[in-house]
Amino acid sequence: MNKFLLKWLINGAIIVAFLMYYSDASLLGAAIAATGLTIIAYLVGDQLILRNTNNLFATICDFVLTVIYFGAVSYILDWKLSWGETMFLALLVGAGEWVMHRYVFHEEPQTA
């Protein structure tokens, strides 16, 4: 649970700050969107993909997920994020995810 909270705080800080600057999102809307992405990325990206593959593949999946998620959310909520802004947001989130996967979620292999 501590790993999820850390992910939520880091992703939340990146996403909320970005959306507040580049879009018409309210603070509450940005926080809810960040929470939604964090939940999906934690369950799919960290618990499923990262455990079965490697950091690079999981980070690429997080990048793609962020582009799709915020492309859809931006369209549905009419936030007017351009595709370039969405890609830049995904790049920032991907960089944060790569660092978290590498240094925080990394667990030492068990030796028998």
KOLVO-434970 format. One line per 4 residues: number of its first residue (from 1); for each residue x, y, z of C-alpha. Coordinates in steps of 0.25 Angstrom, whole numbers. Example, Ala and Ser with C-alpha at 12.3 -4.5 7.8 and 13.67 -1.06 7.14 Angstrom:
BEGIN
1) 49:-18:31 ~ 55:-4:29
//
This chain:
BEGIN
1) 0:0:0 ~ 12:10:3 ~ 16:8:-12 ~ 3:12:-17
5) 2:24:-8 ~ 16:28:-13 ~ 12:26:-28 ~ -1:34:-25
9) 7:46:-19 ~ 17:46:-30 ~ 8:44:-42 ~ -2:53:-35
13) 8:65:-34 ~ 12:63:-48 ~ -2:62:-54 ~ -9:72:-46
17) 2:83:-48 ~ 2:80:-63 ~ -13:80:-65 ~ -15:93:-56
21) -5:100:-65 ~ -8:94:-79 ~ -23:91:-79 ~ -36:96:-74
25) -37:86:-63 ~ -41:90:-49 ~ -32:85:-37 ~ -43:75:-33
29) -44:70:-48 ~ -29:69:-49 ~ -28:61:-36 ~ -39:52:-40
33) -32:49:-53 ~ -19:47:-47 ~ -25:37:-37 ~ -32:30:-48
37) -19:28:-56 ~ -11:24:-44 ~ -21:13:-40 ~ -21:7:-54
41) -6:9:-56 ~ -3:2:-42 ~ -12:-10:-45 ~ -8:-12:-59
45) 6:-6:-60 ~ 12:-9:-47 ~ 4:-22:-42 ~ 3:-29:-56
49) 13:-24:-66 ~ 25:-20:-57 ~ 24:-33:-50 ~ 24:-41:-62
53) 34:-33:-71 ~ 44:-22:-69 ~ 45:-7:-65 ~ 46:-2:-80
57) 34:-10:-85 ~ 26:-6:-73 ~ 30:9:-75 ~ 26:8:-89
61) 13:3:-86 ~ 11:14:-75 ~ 14:24:-86 ~ 4:18:-96
65) -7:17:-85 ~ -5:31:-81 ~ -6:36:-95 ~ -19:28:-97
69) -25:32:-84 ~ -22:47:-85 ~ -26:47:-99 ~ -40:41:-95
73) -41:49:-83 ~ -38:62:-90 ~ -48:59:-101 ~ -59:55:-92
77) -57:67:-82 ~ -53:77:-93 ~ -40:81:-87 ~ -34:85:-100
81) -21:78:-98 ~ -13:76:-111 ~ -7:63:-115 ~ 6:70:-113
85) 3:74:-99 ~ -3:60:-96 ~ 10:53:-101 ~ 18:63:-93
89) 10:59:-81 ~ 12:44:-84 ~ 27:47:-85 ~ 27:53:-71
93) 19:42:-65 ~ 27:32:-72 ~ 40:38:-66 ~ 34:38:-52
97) 29:23:-54 ~ 43:19:-59 ~ 49:25:-47 ~ 39:18:-38
101) 40:5:-44 ~ 55:5:-44 ~ 58:10:-30 ~ 45:9:-22
105) 38:-3:-27 ~ 50:-11:-29 ~ 51:-23:-20 ~ 64:-31:-18
109) 63:-45:-23 ~ 61:-55:-12 ~ 73:-65:-11 ~ 71:-79:-6
//
